[in-house]
Amino acid sequence: FTIKVNVIRIDPFNDEEALNYINMMIPNATQDNIRELADLFGNIPLAVSQGVAYITFNGANIEEYVDEHNRLTSSPQLTSLYENEASDHRLGFHATMLMTLGKLSNEAKAMEMINLCSFLSADGIATSLFDGMFSSKLEKSKMVALLRGYSLVSVRLEGDNELIYVHRMVQQVARM
């Protein structure tokens, strides 16, 4: 039996792409802040999009975000997980995820959804799977929108099915 998986490799942004993306998403940021944010994430698209999502979704200050991110990436608990890594991108991504999950901790159903998604196939999780968790479609839609707002999931409509897609790195950190 053979499993076919469609893998899409996304290369890091070049400097110009990262700067343009951040500037587009946070138009009032200074060029120095934009550069600092791009450098912080090594121009990795997933990390950049999640950092930008956190900042814009929470109305956060870039300097404070960078300070908190740096505090987390230098914590012994987190650095010990990645001490044998050749790159610090996973460490930085993990710090961003911890910040995001910390903000989501007040939303029990969103946390339950992302936790469940972390143990399911990353590709094409039917949102109908979560119907029993919610008292209404509106409540479910709000939680899905919250997860999308933080760039934790993407959602596609395929036929009559609304499907959630989760990056495997998001799954890995959510399971920890």
PyMOL commands that set and color helices and strands:
alter all, ss='L'
color gray80, all
select helices_A, chain A and resi 15-25+31-40+45-58+62-73+76-82+89-104+108-119+127-133+137-149+168-175
alter helices_A, ss='H'
color red, helices_A
select strands_A, chain A and resi 125-126+153-158+161-166
alter strands_A, ss='S'
color yellow, strands_A
deselect
rebuild
show_as cartoon
